[in-house]
Amino acid sequence: MTVTLSLKAKGNQALNSIIHRIAESKRCVVVAGAGVSVSAGIPDFRSSSGLFAEVQKKHGNLFLSGKDLFDASQVFRTKEAVDAFNSFITALSDKCRNTEPAEFHHWLANMARRGSLQRCYTQNIDGLEEKAGLSVLETSRYGSDNKQHTDKCEVVPLHGDMRFLVCAICKQIYSFIHNTNSAIGDSNTLNAGDPCPECLHRSNKRVEVGRRALPVGCLRPNIVLYNEPHPHEELVSKVIAKDTAPPLSLSAASKTPDVILIVGTSLKVHGCQKLVRALAANAHRANEIYEKSRAQRTSKRGGEPRPPSIVVLLNRDPVCTKAWEGIIDYQIVGDIETLCKKSKAIWNSQSTLDRWMPAVKKPHGSLALEFKNQNKRKAMAAKPSSNAQRPDVHTASKSPKQPSSPLAANIFQTPPGSRQSKRLKIQREHLRSVPLPVF
């Protein structure tokens, strides 16, 4: 059953607990919709004051709804619709280029710097995540030409982006640089609907040698419209398949996200629905694996119990219906900026960042947080031992090699009176008793 909470409520323990879980997440996956861009100043295409209203004022009833602006079957049906789409998309590109990231985008960047952001899937095409400093999956090349390591990207644009134009025929990519005062032939200016320079060049070469001209494609934005195949399906599917692989063991369950945050979307797009369902199913499956295993109660990093993974949806209006029961655990109604401010307040109130340090391996193979319990080790090393003896005759002449880093010093130093110190003492006494070989 989905629990609905209001972000405006004060003193709600359940709400505060969820906000702390989001702020203290170690592996958070975010699915963002158009609501996060509205707060930055980019209007949506569904509201009465959005992009659709502006297109209606200019082109009349050429499009019946805001969704038709991004429907391939409606955009490319007539020349008038294509011209209206190119004019609209050029204006939208200028709007995105002049818009600065919102509070949510900076919050995402902070999550990434803390090492807490595992992935962000965005339905937006404005490119504000890259402006905030996040690494975005490069979709400027098609098919196997893209050699980028997909598992290293922080943001996956599900519907493309407005940074590039693509030829409808040769698939050549160009930067979307709009300037109304420049001619089409200017290499620094390309608009949606312009002829492809590469197609023109190849066609003119053939005409010069007396051969027939080739068809010239028109440039269109590098985005995905409704009712058309995804041009980067192979690339995006590779990342989604990695993040939605079902956990079959305890080790695989430990790598699943502990928080799945869905923000600013009404979950009406079928592809986004499938993604959310797959991510939520893996999170709940990981909870079942941990419940069946006794080892799930103890974290390998510091002895803390592992909290169950949660799926949270944050939107200004309620979205969840009965169809989402058992998939989305909590629905929070409120502004995204409020959540970001409360999360930052939690980060600022933390007295230590030990739990956020990256994990390192000790010689015996267990995981330990870097610099954790450092003061305790220093105190044990400085404490005099009651059974301390004179230095060993065989080892007094040679001083041990000093570790190259403070972390190595804390790991490999042997406090007097510890088990390791007693074990080394027994080993040295055993070596002294072994007679030397006679040659």
VEXLO-887537 format. One record per residue (C-alpha): residue in one letter; z, y, x. Coordinates in Angstrom, 3 decimals, decimal comma. Layout:
N
<"A" <Z Y X>> ...
***
This chain:
439
<"M" <0,000 0,000 0,000>> <"T" <-0,973 3,436 1,314>> <"V" <1,926 5,890 1,560>> <"T" <0,963 9,510 0,776>> <"L" <2,930 12,305 2,431>> <"S" <2,631 16,077 2,443>> <"L" <2,551 17,871 5,762>> <"K" <4,322 20,840 4,175>> <"A" <7,395 18,747 3,352>> <"K" <10,471 19,640 5,386>> <"G" <13,115 17,165 6,443>> <"N" <11,001 14,126 5,574>> <"Q" <12,068 11,440 8,041>> <"A" <9,018 9,271 7,397>> <"L" <6,685 12,188 8,101>> <"N" <8,546 13,177 11,266>> <"S" <8,469 9,588 12,462>> <"I" <4,691 9,399 12,026>> <"I" <4,152 12,699 13,840>> <"H" <6,283 11,421 16,727>> <"R" <4,250 8,204 16,783>> <"I" <1,026 10,206 17,036>> <"A" <2,378 12,529 19,734>> <"E" <3,859 9,660 21,767>> <"S" <0,875 7,352 21,370>> <"K" <-0,342 5,488 24,456>> <"R" <-3,711 4,353 23,084>> <"C" <-4,952 6,554 20,271>> <"V" <-8,372 6,242 18,610>> <"V" <-9,524 9,249 16,577>> <"V" <-12,232 9,324 13,901>> <"A" <-13,124 12,962 13,179>> <"G" <-15,143 14,441 10,340>> <"A" <-16,529 17,823 9,339>> <"G" <-13,067 19,174 8,486>> <"V" <-12,191 19,719 12,149>> <"S" <-15,263 21,944 12,615>> <"V" <-14,569 24,007 9,494>> <"S" <-11,362 25,236 11,111>> <"A" <-13,483 26,412 14,080>> <"G" <-15,678 28,545 11,824>> <"I" <-18,620 26,214 11,175>> <"P" <-19,132 25,871 7,391>> <"D" <-19,721 22,478 5,810>> <"F" <-22,650 21,638 3,536>> <"R" <-20,695 20,518 0,460>> <"S" <-18,611 23,542 -0,500>> <"S" <-19,902 26,494 -2,535>> <"S" <-19,626 28,779 0,491>> <"G" <-21,110 26,304 2,953>> <"L" <-24,513 25,837 4,507>> <"F" <-26,139 24,616 1,314>> <"A" <-25,354 27,884 -0,464>> <"E" <-27,047 29,844 2,322>> <"V" <-30,176 27,664 2,133>> <"Q" <-30,354 28,056 -1,662>> <"K" <-30,312 31,836 -1,370>> <"K" <-33,217 31,748 1,068>> <"H" <-35,357 28,876 -0,245>> <"G" <-34,331 28,538 -3,879>> <"N" <-34,011 25,074 -5,398>> <"L" <-36,035 23,338 -2,698>> <"F" <-33,024 21,082 -2,064>> <"L" <-30,843 19,868 -4,919>> <"S" <-27,636 19,271 -2,957>> <"G" <-26,111 19,783 0,448>> <"K" <-26,677 16,140 1,322>> <"D" <-30,448 16,642 0,886>> <"L" <-30,372 18,962 3,919>> <"F" <-29,704 15,902 6,086>> <"D" <-31,721 13,334 4,119>> <"A" <-34,933 12,268 5,883>> <"S" <-36,587 11,324 2,582>> <"Q" <-36,054 14,885 1,297>> <"V" <-36,586 16,859 4,502>> <"F" <-39,978 15,386 5,436>> <"R" <-41,484 15,087 1,959>> <"T" <-43,403 18,402 2,035>> <"K" <-44,374 21,044 4,583>> <"E" <-42,219 23,633 2,797>> <"A" <-39,179 21,338 3,071>> <"V" <-39,849 20,751 6,770>> <"D" <-40,123 24,503 7,448>> <"A" <-36,921 25,152 5,513>> <"F" <-35,136 22,406 7,468>> <"N" <-36,334 23,768 10,826>> <"S" <-35,205 27,272 9,893>> <"F" <-31,842 25,997 8,716>> <"I" <-31,247 23,762 11,747>> <"T" <-32,172 26,569 14,176>> <"A" <-29,623 28,868 12,538>> <"L" <-27,046 26,089 12,683>> <"S" <-27,754 25,554 16,372>> <"D" <-27,119 29,236 17,093>> <"K" <-23,892 29,029 15,097>> <"C" <-22,683 26,007 17,079>> <"R" <-23,595 27,602 20,387>> <"N" <-21,542 30,722 19,644>> <"T" <-18,499 28,892 18,225>> <"E" <-15,433 28,146 20,329>> <"P" <-13,389 24,923 20,020>> <"A" <-10,629 24,876 17,435>> <"E" <-6,975 23,946 17,863>> <"F" <-7,790 20,303 17,170>> <"H" <-10,359 20,096 19,985>> <"H" <-7,863 21,480 22,509>> <"W" <-5,280 19,016 21,200>> <"L" <-7,756 16,189 21,823>> <"A" <-8,311 17,450 25,358>> <"N" <-4,541 17,424 25,969>> <"M" <-4,367 13,860 24,687>> <"A" <-7,114 12,876 27,110>> <"R" <-5,373 14,560 30,050>> <"R" <-2,180 12,694 29,204>> <"G" <-4,099 9,429 29,210>> <"S" <-3,355 8,801 25,536>> <"L" <-6,853 9,167 24,060>> <"Q" <-8,666 5,864 24,099>> <"R" <-11,701 7,075 22,137>> <"C" <-12,822 9,740 19,682>> <"Y" <-15,610 8,985 17,224>> <"T" <-16,961 12,177 15,714>> <"Q" <-19,349 12,682 12,808>> <"N" <-19,962 16,276 13,873>> <"I" <-23,072 17,499 15,675>> <"D" <-21,707 20,826 16,944>> <"G" <-20,716 19,676 20,455>> <"L" <-17,327 21,442 20,398>> <"E" <-15,636 18,428 22,016>> <"E" <-17,646 18,948 25,181>> <"K" <-16,759 22,647 25,207>> <"A" <-13,079 21,649 25,118>> <"G" <-13,549 19,605 28,309>> <"L" <-13,990 16,075 26,940>> <"S" <-16,594 13,666 28,296>> <"V" <-19,221 12,897 25,653>> <"L" <-21,477 9,863 25,469>> <"E" <-24,814 11,012 26,812>> <"T" <-27,570 10,533 24,250>> <"S" <-30,258 12,620 25,955>> <"R" <-32,158 9,460 26,945>> <"Y" <-33,406 6,669 24,793>> <"G" <-32,996 2,905 25,057>> <"S" <-32,457 1,279 28,438>> <"D" <-33,111 4,530 30,335>> <"N" <-29,512 5,556 29,750>> <"K" <-27,462 4,176 32,660>> <"Q" <-24,168 5,833 31,785>> <"H" <-21,027 3,711 31,754>> <"T" <-20,284 3,738 28,061>> <"D" <-16,685 2,597 28,442>> <"K" <-15,781 5,774 30,381>> <"C" <-16,792 8,264 27,685>> <"E" <-14,038 9,867 25,640>> <"V" <-16,151 11,093 22,695>> <"V" <-18,873 9,165 20,862>> <"P" <-21,113 11,337 18,627>> <"L" <-22,003 9,028 15,756>> <"H" <-24,709 11,334 14,392>> <"G" <-26,104 12,846 17,593>> <"D" <-25,683 16,457 18,692>> <"M" <-27,421 19,817 18,555>> <"R" <-27,807 20,301 22,291>> <"F" <-31,236 18,700 22,522>> <"L" <-34,603 18,530 20,793>> <"V" <-36,624 15,319 20,729>> <"C" <-40,339 14,811 20,198>> <"A" <-41,157 12,767 17,108>> <"I" <-43,958 10,915 18,976>> <"C" <-43,254 10,594 22,713>> <"K" <-39,428 10,865 22,442>> <"Q" <-39,297 13,427 25,252>> <"I" <-35,985 15,339 25,353>> <"Y" <-35,680 19,129 25,712>> <"S" <-32,768 21,536 25,637>> <"F" <-32,372 23,332 22,318>> <"I" <-32,736 26,945 23,499>> <"H" <-33,541 29,369 20,698>> <"N" <-34,768 32,917 21,195>> <"T" <-36,605 34,649 18,354>> <"N" <-38,048 37,316 20,681>> <"S" <-39,885 34,865 22,950>> <"A" <-43,220 33,158 22,472>> <"I" <-43,625 29,422 22,011>> <"G" <-45,262 29,101 25,394>> <"D" <-42,131 30,296 27,159>> <"S" <-40,633 27,272 28,957>> <"N" <-37,118 28,620 28,403>> <"T" <-37,443 28,795 24,630>> <"L" <-37,924 25,839 22,285>> <"N" <-37,229 25,792 18,580>> <"A" <-37,155 23,062 15,980>> <"G" <-40,690 22,496 14,703>> <"D" <-42,453 23,599 17,899>> <"P" <-45,184 21,336 19,354>> <"C" <-44,039 19,060 22,163>> <"P" <-45,025 20,503 25,594>> <"E" <-45,452 17,012 27,052>> <"C" <-47,811 15,930 24,259>> <"L" <-49,776 19,177 24,628>> <"H" <-50,111 18,676 28,370>> <"R" <-51,429 15,128 28,044>> <"S" <-53,812 16,081 25,243>> <"N" <-55,224 19,059 27,177>> <"K" <-55,785 16,857 30,254>> <"R" <-57,898 14,491 28,188>> <"V" <-59,886 17,340 26,644>> <"E" <-60,663 18,760 30,101>> <"V" <-62,371 15,531 31,151>> <"G" <-64,331 15,267 27,916>> <"R" <-62,163 12,765 26,074>> <"R" <-60,746 13,108 22,592>> <"A" <-57,452 14,915 22,051>> <"L" <-54,228 13,028 21,433>> <"P" <-51,827 13,685 18,557>> <"V" <-49,137 16,237 19,363>> <"G" <-45,629 15,631 18,084>> <"C" <-43,232 18,225 16,694>> <"L" <-39,764 18,805 18,083>> <"R" <-36,775 17,989 15,928>> <"P" <-33,031 18,089 16,631>> <"N" <-31,522 15,065 18,324>> <"I" <-29,439 14,132 15,284>> <"V" <-29,408 11,265 12,779>> <"L" <-30,382 11,953 9,175>> <"Y" <-29,689 9,878 6,105>> <"N" <-32,238 7,143 5,328>> <"E" <-33,602 6,882 8,859>> <"P" <-32,845 4,470 11,723>> <"H" <-30,344 5,529 14,373>> <"P" <-32,287 6,403 17,562>> <"H" <-29,265 5,541 19,752>> <"E" <-28,091 2,513 17,821>> <"E" <-28,025 0,231 20,875>> <"L" <-26,014 2,686 22,959>> <"V" <-23,469 3,596 20,279>> <"S" <-23,116 -0,008 19,080>> <"K" <-22,164 -1,091 22,587>> <"V" <-19,124 1,209 22,555>> <"I" <-18,162 0,303 18,994>> <"A" <-18,432 -3,420 19,721>> <"K" <-16,053 -3,023 22,669>> <"D" <-13,479 -1,055 20,661>> <"T" <-13,658 -3,283 17,573>> <"A" <-13,563 -6,673 19,304>> <"P" <-10,901 -8,681 17,410>> <"P" <-7,789 -9,502 19,479>> <"L" <-7,343 -13,261 19,826>> <"S" <-4,418 -13,380 22,248>> <"L" <-1,273 -11,485 23,130>> <"S" <-2,914 -9,845 26,137>> <"A" <-5,840 -8,683 24,008>> <"A" <-3,467 -7,408 21,333>> <"S" <-1,640 -5,311 23,917>> <"K" <-4,870 -3,377 24,572>> <"T" <-5,519 -2,486 20,945>> <"P" <-4,817 1,098 19,795>> <"D" <-1,272 1,789 18,670>> <"V" <-2,421 4,720 16,499>> <"I" <-5,697 5,134 14,616>> <"L" <-5,995 8,726 13,427>> <"I" <-8,660 9,671 10,866>> <"V" <-8,966 13,432 10,397>> <"G" <-11,126 15,804 8,395>> <"T" <-13,338 13,279 6,614>> <"S" <-13,705 12,062 3,047>> <"L" <-14,884 8,608 4,212>> <"K" <-18,004 8,699 2,041>> <"V" <-20,488 7,689 4,763>> <"H" <-21,011 3,940 4,839>> <"G" <-21,159 3,679 8,629>> <"C" <-17,880 5,549 9,035>> <"Q" <-16,259 3,315 6,425>> <"K" <-17,255 0,192 8,372>> <"L" <-15,908 1,659 11,610>> <"V" <-12,530 2,554 10,060>> <"R" <-12,212 -0,865 8,437>> <"A" <-12,957 -2,649 11,721>> <"L" <-10,485 -0,543 13,723>> <"A" <-7,766 -0,965 11,083>> <"A" <-8,328 -4,724 10,884>> <"N" <-7,846 -5,045 14,650>> <"A" <-4,678 -2,951 14,561>> <"H" <-3,158 -5,061 11,782>> <"R" <-4,287 -8,260 13,489>> <"A" <-2,523 -7,154 16,692>> <"N" <0,652 -6,570 14,681>> <"E" <0,471 -10,124 13,353>> <"I" <0,021 -11,541 16,858>> <"Y" <3,053 -9,630 18,125>> <"E" <5,148 -10,738 15,185>> <"K" <4,327 -14,383 15,861>> <"S" <5,128 -14,077 19,535>> <"R" <8,673 -13,651 20,810>> <"A" <7,357 -11,642 23,731>> <"Q" <6,241 -8,850 21,389>> <"R" <9,780 -7,549 21,089>> <"T" <9,944 -6,587 24,762>> <"S" <7,483 -4,223 26,365>> <"K" <6,340 -5,178 29,855>> <"R" <6,558 -1,574 30,930>> <"G" <10,205 -0,856 30,444>> <"G" <11,981 -3,180 28,059>> <"E" <11,333 -1,095 24,941>> <"P" <10,299 -2,853 21,721>> <"R" <6,659 -2,407 20,839>> <"P" <6,249 -0,491 17,558>> <"P" <3,559 -1,759 15,187>> <"S" <0,144 -0,095 15,208>> <"I" <-0,433 2,326 12,348>> <"V" <-3,535 3,760 10,644>> <"V" <-3,102 7,386 9,557>> <"L" <-5,501 9,593 7,585>> <"L" <-5,061 13,374 7,651>> <"N" <-7,073 15,560 5,293>> <"R" <-6,603 18,691 3,234>> <"D" <-7,303 16,765 0,026>> <"P" <-6,239 13,218 -0,914>> <"V" <-8,941 10,675 -0,077>> <"C" <-7,441 7,213 -0,302>> <"T" <-8,018 5,143 -3,440>> <"K" <-7,182 1,537 -4,234>> <"A" <-10,116 0,477 -2,080>> <"W" <-8,209 1,628 1,012>> <"E" <-4,928 -0,151 0,242>> <"G" <-4,010 -2,493 3,051>> <"I" <-6,364 -0,636 5,416>> <"I" <-4,904 2,863 5,732>> <"D" <-1,129 2,809 6,101>> <"Y" <-0,333 6,511 5,695>> <"Q" <-2,211 9,403 4,107>> <"I" <-1,023 12,868 5,127>> <"V" <-2,218 15,817 3,065>> <"G" <-2,278 19,067 5,004>> <"D" <-3,968 21,180 7,669>> <"I" <-5,005 19,704 10,975>> <"E" <-3,693 22,715 12,892>> <"T" <-0,167 22,046 11,618>> <"L" <-0,236 18,523 13,032>> <"C" <-1,493 19,809 16,385>> <"K" <1,269 22,408 16,611>> <"K" <3,992 19,890 15,753>> <"S" <2,631 17,443 18,323>> <"K" <2,623 20,124 21,008>> <"A" <6,191 21,010 20,097>> <"I" <7,176 17,394 20,714>> <"W" <5,388 17,415 24,070>> <"N" <7,128 20,631 25,126>> <"S" <10,543 19,265 24,131>> <"Q" <10,257 16,240 26,404>> <"S" <12,584 16,577 29,384>> <"T" <10,751 14,053 31,534>> <"L" <7,252 12,641 31,791>> <"D" <8,258 9,265 33,215>> <"R" <6,913 7,335 30,236>> <"W" <3,516 9,061 30,540>> <"M" <2,923 8,156 34,192>> <"P" <0,152 5,632 34,897>> <"A" <1,178 2,038 35,400>> <"V" <1,118 0,479 38,886>> <"K" <1,546 -3,110 40,042>> <"K" <4,519 -4,230 42,065>> <"P" <4,116 -6,972 44,705>> <"H" <5,497 -9,635 42,348>> <"G" <2,897 -8,764 39,708>> <"S" <4,970 -7,071 37,008>> <"L" <4,077 -3,645 35,676>> <"A" <6,325 -0,673 36,367>> <"L" <5,893 2,989 35,569>> <"E" <5,315 5,214 38,535>> <"F" <8,392 7,141 39,650>> <"K" <10,522 5,531 36,927>> <"N" <14,149 4,985 37,999>> <"Q" <13,349 6,779 41,250>> <"N" <16,706 8,529 41,371>> <"K" <18,490 5,222 40,807>> <"R" <16,743 3,641 43,806>> <"K" <17,597 6,626 45,995>> <"A" <21,253 6,393 45,006>> <"M" <21,335 2,662 45,801>> <"A" <19,688 3,259 49,165>> <"A" <22,185 5,957 50,102>> <"K" <25,229 3,899 49,065>> <"P" <26,941 2,264 52,107>> <"S" <27,169 -1,509 52,031>> <"S" <30,466 -3,352 52,557>> <"N" <28,849 -6,272 54,428>> <"A" <26,655 -4,150 56,711>> <"Q" <26,384 -5,614 60,223>> <"R" <25,044 -4,450 63,551>> <"P" <21,271 -4,190 63,871>> <"D" <19,381 -7,339 64,675>> <"V" <18,716 -7,746 68,390>> <"H" <15,184 -8,973 67,836>> <"T" <14,182 -6,183 65,441>> <"A" <16,148 -3,196 66,747>> <"S" <13,491 -2,250 69,298>> <"K" <10,756 -1,986 66,673>> <"S" <11,160 0,337 63,737>> <"P" <9,498 -0,769 60,518>> <"K" <6,297 0,969 59,560>> <"Q" <6,981 3,824 57,180>> <"P" <5,223 3,630 53,844>> <"S" <2,350 6,095 53,338>> <"S" <3,567 7,393 49,947>> <"P" <6,919 8,060 48,207>> <"L" <6,001 5,488 45,604>> <"A" <5,521 2,796 48,243>> <"A" <8,856 3,792 49,817>> <"N" <10,664 3,338 46,535>> <"I" <9,022 -0,022 45,904>> <"F" <9,390 -1,660 49,321>> <"Q" <12,742 -0,302 50,539>> <"T" <15,577 -2,857 50,494>> <"P" <18,953 -1,421 49,495>> <"P" <21,882 -2,939 51,426>> <"G" <23,778 -5,582 49,485>> <"S" <20,898 -6,362 47,135>> <"R" <19,542 -9,867 46,528>> <"Q" <16,468 -9,164 48,595>> <"S" <18,620 -7,956 51,492>> <"K" <20,704 -11,144 51,395>> <"R" <17,544 -13,260 51,197>> <"L" <16,058 -11,548 54,261>> <"K" <19,337 -12,009 56,138>> <"I" <19,272 -15,768 55,476>> <"Q" <15,647 -15,986 56,613>> <"R" <16,404 -14,183 59,882>> <"E" <19,362 -16,481 60,614>> <"H" <17,138 -19,500 59,941>> <"L" <14,506 -18,236 62,389>> <"R" <17,126 -17,753 65,094>> <"S" <18,233 -21,373 64,732>> <"V" <14,711 -22,742 65,176>> <"P" <14,163 -23,690 68,906>> <"L" <11,241 -22,062 70,666>> <"P" <8,348 -24,375 71,648>> <"V" <8,040 -25,357 75,322>> <"F" <4,534 -25,115 76,834>> 
***
